[in-house]
């Protein structure tokens, strides 16, 4: 079962269950793979819901691969690409978005987790605030992505 507290989400593909987890190790590997820091990565991913033309297949594959590493350590980045080819973009993007949302939380969750008695459980004092790396709008492929963007994942490939 996926653990929401540590940013896990699962999806089924071809009768097999895959569990994504964006723990510290996954994020470090993602940074290495994309040669960007985590803040730059999450900022870019947030833009995808408003600007789907920014979506890059390399990034989706890297996000999927990094998220799978904890529970599927033998999964190569090429294997992650194969999973994308076997699925539809909606399944993959929803699972990645769900796991990232759970890993980073949202500003709404951060606000609800704050103590109500005026005491601060985190930060440096009463003036500190909690922020989120992921927007309150979850990354979901079923909404703002045009269908032709989704078709990229189901294009036939030739193997030589």
C-alpha positions as CSV (number, residue, x, y, z in Angstrom):
1,X,0.0,0.0,0.0
2,X,1.3,3.5,-0.9
3,X,2.3,5.6,2.1
4,X,0.9,9.2,1.8
5,X,3.1,10.5,4.5
6,X,6.3,9.9,2.6
7,X,5.0,10.8,-0.8
8,X,3.9,7.5,-2.3
9,X,1.3,6.8,-4.9
10,X,0.6,3.6,-6.9
11,X,-0.7,2.8,-10.3
12,X,-1.5,-0.5,-12.1
13,X,-0.2,-1.4,-15.5
14,X,-0.5,-4.7,-17.3
15,X,-1.7,-6.4,-14.1
16,X,1.3,-5.2,-12.1
17,X,1.3,-2.6,-9.4
18,X,3.9,0.1,-9.4
19,X,4.6,2.4,-6.5
20,X,6.2,5.8,-6.8
21,X,8.0,7.4,-3.9
22,X,9.6,10.8,-4.0
23,X,11.9,10.5,-1.0
24,X,15.2,12.3,-0.7
25,X,17.1,9.7,-2.7
26,X,14.6,9.9,-5.6
27,X,14.8,13.7,-5.6
28,X,18.7,13.7,-5.7
29,X,18.6,11.2,-8.6
30,X,16.0,13.4,-10.3
31,X,18.2,16.4,-9.9
32,X,21.2,14.5,-11.4
33,X,19.1,13.2,-14.3
34,X,17.7,16.6,-15.2
35,X,20.7,18.7,-14.2
36,X,18.6,21.1,-12.3
37,X,17.8,21.7,-8.6
38,X,14.5,20.5,-7.1
39,X,13.0,24.0,-6.8
40,X,13.6,24.5,-10.6
41,X,12.2,21.1,-11.3
42,X,9.0,21.6,-9.3
43,X,8.6,25.1,-10.6
44,X,8.7,23.8,-14.2
45,X,6.3,20.9,-13.4
46,X,3.8,23.4,-11.9
47,X,3.8,25.3,-15.2
48,X,2.6,22.2,-17.1
49,X,-1.0,22.5,-16.0
50,X,-1.2,26.1,-17.4
51,X,1.3,25.7,-20.3
52,X,1.1,22.1,-21.5
53,X,3.3,22.9,-24.5
54,X,6.2,23.0,-22.0
55,X,5.9,19.3,-21.2
56,X,9.0,17.3,-22.2
57,X,8.9,13.6,-22.6
58,X,12.4,13.4,-21.1
59,X,11.1,15.0,-17.9
60,X,8.1,12.7,-17.7
61,X,10.4,9.7,-18.1
62,X,12.9,11.0,-15.5
63,X,10.1,11.8,-13.0
64,X,8.6,8.4,-13.4
65,X,12.0,6.7,-13.2
66,X,13.1,8.6,-10.1
67,X,9.8,8.0,-8.4
68,X,10.0,4.2,-9.0
69,X,13.6,3.8,-7.7
70,X,12.7,3.0,-4.1
71,X,10.2,0.2,-4.7
72,X,11.6,-0.9,-8.1
73,X,15.4,-0.5,-7.7
74,X,16.2,-2.5,-10.9
75,X,14.1,-0.2,-13.1
76,X,16.3,1.6,-15.6
77,X,15.4,4.9,-17.2
78,X,14.8,3.0,-20.4
79,X,12.5,0.7,-18.5
80,X,10.6,3.7,-17.3
81,X,10.3,4.8,-20.9
82,X,8.9,1.4,-21.8
83,X,6.3,1.7,-19.1
84,X,5.2,5.0,-20.6
85,X,4.9,3.4,-24.0
86,X,2.8,0.6,-22.5
87,X,0.4,3.0,-20.7
88,X,-1.3,6.2,-21.5
89,X,0.0,9.6,-20.4
90,X,-3.0,10.1,-18.1
91,X,-2.1,7.1,-15.9
92,X,1.6,8.1,-15.6
93,X,1.1,11.8,-15.1
94,X,-1.7,11.3,-12.6
95,X,0.5,8.9,-10.6
96,X,3.6,11.2,-10.7
97,X,1.5,14.2,-9.9
98,X,-0.2,12.5,-7.0
99,X,3.1,11.2,-5.5
100,X,4.8,14.7,-5.9
101,X,1.8,16.4,-4.3
102,X,2.0,14.0,-1.4
103,X,5.7,14.3,-1.1
104,X,5.7,18.1,-1.0
105,X,2.2,18.8,0.2
106,X,0.3,21.9,-0.8
107,X,0.0,25.2,0.8
108,X,-3.5,24.3,1.8
109,X,-2.2,21.2,3.7
110,X,0.6,23.3,5.2
111,X,-2.0,25.8,6.5
112,X,-4.2,23.0,8.0
113,X,-1.2,21.4,9.7
114,X,-0.3,24.6,11.6
115,X,-1.1,24.7,15.3
116,X,-4.2,26.7,16.1
117,X,-3.0,27.8,19.6
118,X,-0.6,30.4,18.2
119,X,2.5,28.2,18.8
120,X,4.8,27.4,15.9
121,X,5.7,23.8,15.4
122,X,8.3,24.7,12.7
123,X,10.2,27.8,11.7
124,X,11.9,30.4,13.7
125,X,9.1,32.1,15.4
126,X,5.6,33.5,15.0
127,X,6.5,35.3,11.8
128,X,7.7,32.2,10.0
129,X,5.5,30.5,7.4
130,X,5.4,27.2,5.6
131,X,5.6,27.1,1.9
132,X,5.1,24.4,-0.7
133,X,7.2,23.4,-3.6
134,X,4.2,22.1,-5.4
135,X,1.1,24.1,-6.3
136,X,-2.3,23.5,-4.8
137,X,-3.4,22.4,-8.3
138,X,-2.4,18.8,-8.8
139,X,-0.7,17.7,-12.0
140,X,-3.5,15.8,-13.7
141,X,-3.4,14.8,-17.4
142,X,-7.2,14.4,-17.6
143,X,-7.8,18.2,-17.6
144,X,-5.8,20.8,-19.3
145,X,-3.6,18.7,-21.5
146,X,-4.7,18.6,-25.2
147,X,-5.4,15.2,-26.6
148,X,-2.6,15.5,-29.1
149,X,-0.2,15.8,-26.2
150,X,-1.4,12.6,-24.8
151,X,-1.2,10.9,-28.2
152,X,2.6,11.3,-28.1
153,X,2.7,8.4,-25.6
154,X,0.8,6.0,-27.7
155,X,2.7,6.5,-31.0
156,X,4.0,3.2,-32.4
157,X,7.7,2.8,-32.2
158,X,10.0,0.9,-34.5
159,X,12.7,-1.2,-33.1
160,X,15.7,-2.1,-35.2
